Amino acid sequence: MPMIVGVVAGVVVLAILVLIGLFKMMWRVAEPNEALVISGSKHRTEGLEEGMGFRIVTGRGTLVLPGVQAVRKLSLDLNETELHVDCVTHQGIPLKVRGVVIFKVGDDFVSIANASRRFLDQQKLMAERVHNVFAGHLRSIVGGLTVEDMIRDREKLTAQTRAACGTEMEKLGLIVDSLQIHEIEDPTGYIQNLAAPHAAAVQRDARIAQAEANRLATEAEQQSYARMAEATRDSEILQAGYQAERDKAAAKSRQAGPLADAAARQEVVVQETRVAELEAHRREQQLQADVRKPADAQAYEKRTLAEAERDARISAAQAKAKETELAAAAEATRVKTAAGAEAEATKARGAASAAATRNTGEAEAAAAQARGLAEAEATKAKGLAEAEAIKARAAALAENQEAVVAQQLAENWPEIVRAGASAFGSVDNMVLLNGADGMTDMFTKALTMGGAGLGLARQLLASMNQNGQTPNGTSPSLNGVTPPSQKVPMDREG
């Protein structure tokens, strides 16, 4: 009996172990990052078409009949692929776009089914397939954009690329977690040229900012130096003031003794000065009594007399001025009256001026004619008179030439004597040996020279009378003056 129990127990345990082994062989558990694709029997899965022929299990365990069903795993991990795409922009500029795509199989059964059908045995080629999809769409999108659009709005490029690839990625059972455009390479240098003006502007602004910073720093340094110099100056001024006060105190202490002596001497001098002032005052009083008061009395007397005489002259002048003023007033009254009368007469003449203008013109013409006739008669009479006078002078000159000559000499005698005396004009000192007789002799000679001139004139006239004309062919005259007709006594020669 115990043996039977043991055998039964062994059989039971073996059966349990067999069951456990079979269970382990049939039980499959899906990891969090994978999906189990079980094929070999018809199954209906939510979201899938009927009769797909396989079952998808994620995140849990399931029984699989060995030999009847096949179990394969599809990774749900993230995958990435590098994008190295040569593109041409809308402007025809070649570019190289560098980026990365991070993708994975979708978590829903539809995505897992789509991915299982396409990549279950080719999961290593999944990145290459995704690269090809993104490269094609990226070239197409870049071909419709400009370089400026790509540079300024990379997010737009990324969004358009994801939108263009979304349908195809959904068919592949893949979802894109991230798409990043890392770099846009420009073999032609177009982007660099675009950036040159901005770089220059930035560099300019940087230089300006640096220069402004340098200027502000320099100003701050200068202000700091100025404050340092000001502080140094104030310190030196204070030190100099303190030193001056110390020097002043020392000088006062050194001068205390001499100042006391000088004060004593000053007091002596003051007293002596007061004595001298009193003495001078006494002398001044004496001078007042002896000299100034008598002189003031005399000056007062003279001043009083002068003032009286001045007052008398002033009174006479005032009386004369009053008389002149009265005369001027009378003359002004007369002139005013005459002016009034003249104004009345002018007014009367102005009233009749229109009618009298013609008569006045005729009268003036007649008067002008009369004056012309009178002037002509006067000119004629004057010419006849001058002719008669010339004729009379000629007759007188023919009758008595000596008288005429004598008259001319008498009229010009001072000039003749002056000409004779001009011989002594250059003599500074003259010595007369005979005193008064010598003086008389000298004047006699001077007069004799004038007499000799008279004789020469007579001879000249005689020769002219014989020839009937003057030496130069003109009528007889002396010095261009017609000889007078009156006779001049010959005594004037002497």
ABEGO torsion letter per residue (X at the ends): XAAAAAAAAAAAAAAAAAAAAAAAAABBBBBAABBBBBBGBBBBBBGBBBGAGBBBBBGBBBBBBBGABBBBBBBABBBBBBBBBBBBBAAGBBBBBBBBBBBBBBABAAAAAAAAAAAAAAAAAAAAAAAAAAAAAAAAAAAABBAAAAAABAAAAAAAAAAAAAAAAAAAGBBBABBBBABBBBAAGAAAAAAAAAAAAAAAAAAAAAAAAAAAAAAAAAAAAAAAAAAAAAAAAAAAAAAAAAAAAAAAAAAAAAAAAAAAAAAAAAAAAAAAAAAAAAAAAAAAAAAAAAAAAAAAAAAAAAAAAAAAAAAAAAAAAAAAAAAAAAAAAAAAAAAAAAAAAAAAAAAAAAAAAAAAAAAAAAAAAAAAAAAAAAAAAAAAAAAAAAAAAAAAAAABAAAAAAAAAAAAAAAAAAAAAAAAAABABBBBAAEAAAAAAAAAAAAAAAAAAAAAAAAAAAAAAAAGBBAAGBBBBBGGBBBBABBBBAAAAX
